[in-house]
Amino acid sequence: MRYVRVAHVSEFRGRRFKTFRLLGRPVGVFPETGGGFYALEMRCKHQNWDLSTGPLEGDIITCPRHGWRYNIRTGACENQPSAPLRRHGVRVEDGYVYVSLTPEDSDSADASGLPFGDAVPPGE
Ligand code: FES
């Protein structure tokens, strides 16, 4: 599975999450209180809306389009249990956060061992 560098750890101070585009898809990266991180896709399973534009209350993010609700810790969808958000792998090395290009359970995972690349920041 290929990982890309998305940000320095310090960029998450005071933030609940940051969103990056990986292979054209929004991926949310969330810092944990213990210093770790987790990441999951941020595209609504209903009609692909970017969930990062919705409100986050506690561990629940709500899609602003039609109101589907997701638990950001588990990816579970309250409205459609068969449509959870998938998680991405996360590594922290030398103060930088790296995220897998594809979700952990993706069939298209790249196991080539290619070197890390940089993510494309949102809006570029
Ligand atoms: S697109 Fe998200 S609830 Fe419809």
Boltz pocket constraint, residues with backbone or C-beta under 6 A from the ligand:
constraints:
  - pocket:
      binder: B
      contacts: [[A, 44], [A, 45], [A, 46], [A, 47], [A, 48], [A, 49], [A, 63], [A, 64], [A, 65], [A, 66], [A, 67], [A, 68]]
      max_distance: 6.0
